[in-house]
Amino acid sequence: MSIRIFIYDDSADRRDSLKALLSLNDAYKVVGEAANCKNTIRDIETFNPDLILMDINMPEVDGLEGLKVIKASHPSVKVLMQTAYDDSEKIFTSIKNGASGYIL
């Protein structure tokens, strides 16, 4: 059985890179992706991920807001935050709001 992963990232290139990397291991299956958290509840209910890789900085609805929605509606889904910036405040806020960890 594989871990079902959904990717939220506004960079299509980064999403493609993550999908390529994860596809190298049969234990992981990328089930979906989105450029922001505008439809987070629908995405989770449609794709039923075990784990979400979540970019913090995205347009419209960012990762911090998406994390709050996910944890309020589907608290068992694990969320790993990703950021290209060493922003301690946003990382701390992510962990405080229920993220399982972060990737810098």
C-alpha positions as CSV (number, residue, x, y, z in Angstrom):
1,M,0.0,0.0,0.0
2,S,1.4,3.4,-0.9
3,I,1.2,6.8,0.8
4,R,-1.2,9.0,-1.0
5,I,0.3,12.5,-1.5
6,F,-1.3,15.8,-2.6
7,I,0.9,18.8,-3.5
8,Y,0.0,22.4,-3.1
9,D,2.6,24.7,-4.7
10,D,2.2,27.7,-7.0
11,S,5.2,26.7,-9.0
12,A,4.3,24.2,-11.7
13,D,8.1,23.4,-12.1
14,R,8.4,22.6,-8.4
15,R,5.3,20.4,-8.5
16,D,6.6,18.6,-11.5
17,S,10.0,18.1,-9.8
18,L,8.3,16.8,-6.6
19,K,6.2,14.4,-8.6
20,A,9.2,13.1,-10.5
21,L,11.2,12.6,-7.3
22,L,8.3,10.9,-5.5
23,S,7.6,8.6,-8.5
24,L,11.0,7.0,-7.9
25,N,9.7,5.2,-4.8
26,D,6.7,2.8,-5.1
27,A,5.8,3.6,-1.5
28,Y,4.5,7.1,-2.7
29,K,1.7,8.0,-5.0
30,V,0.9,11.6,-6.0
31,V,-2.8,11.7,-6.2
32,G,-3.3,15.4,-7.1
33,E,-1.9,18.9,-7.1
34,A,-3.0,22.5,-7.0
35,A,-1.4,26.0,-7.3
36,N,-3.2,27.3,-4.1
37,C,-5.5,26.3,-1.4
38,K,-8.7,27.8,-2.9
39,N,-10.5,24.4,-3.1
40,T,-8.7,22.5,-0.2
41,I,-11.8,20.7,1.2
42,R,-12.9,19.6,-2.2
43,D,-9.4,18.4,-3.0
44,I,-9.1,16.4,0.1
45,E,-12.5,14.8,-0.3
46,T,-11.9,14.0,-3.9
47,F,-8.3,12.7,-3.7
48,N,-8.3,11.4,0.0
49,P,-4.5,12.0,0.6
50,D,-2.6,10.6,3.6
51,L,-0.1,13.4,3.3
52,I,0.0,16.9,1.9
53,L,3.1,18.8,0.8
54,M,2.2,22.4,1.3
55,D,4.0,25.5,0.1
56,I,3.6,28.4,2.5
57,N,3.6,31.3,0.1
58,M,1.0,31.0,-2.7
59,P,-1.4,33.4,-4.3
60,E,-5.1,33.7,-3.4
61,V,-5.2,31.3,-0.5
62,D,-1.8,30.5,1.0
63,G,-0.5,27.5,2.8
64,L,-1.0,28.9,6.3
65,E,-4.7,29.4,5.6
66,G,-5.0,26.0,3.8
67,L,-3.4,24.3,6.8
68,K,-6.1,25.8,9.1
69,V,-8.9,24.6,6.9
70,I,-7.3,21.1,6.6
71,K,-6.8,20.7,10.3
72,A,-10.3,21.9,11.1
73,S,-12.0,19.6,8.6
74,H,-9.6,16.6,8.3
75,P,-7.3,16.6,11.3
76,S,-5.9,13.1,10.6
77,V,-4.3,14.3,7.3
78,K,-0.6,14.9,7.8
79,V,0.7,18.2,6.4
80,L,4.4,19.0,5.7
81,M,5.0,22.6,5.0
82,Q,7.6,23.7,2.4
83,T,9.2,27.0,2.0
84,A,12.2,28.4,0.1
85,Y,12.6,31.1,2.8
86,D,13.9,30.7,6.3
87,D,11.0,32.6,7.8
88,S,10.9,31.4,11.4
89,E,7.6,33.2,12.2
90,K,5.7,31.4,9.4
91,I,7.4,28.1,10.2
92,F,6.5,28.4,13.9
93,T,2.9,29.4,13.0
94,S,2.7,26.3,10.8
95,I,3.8,24.0,13.5
96,K,1.5,25.7,16.1
97,N,-1.5,25.3,13.7
98,G,-1.0,21.5,13.3
99,A,1.7,20.9,10.6
100,S,3.5,17.7,11.1
101,G,6.8,19.4,10.1
102,Y,8.4,21.5,7.4
103,I,10.9,21.2,4.6
104,L,13.2,24.2,4.0
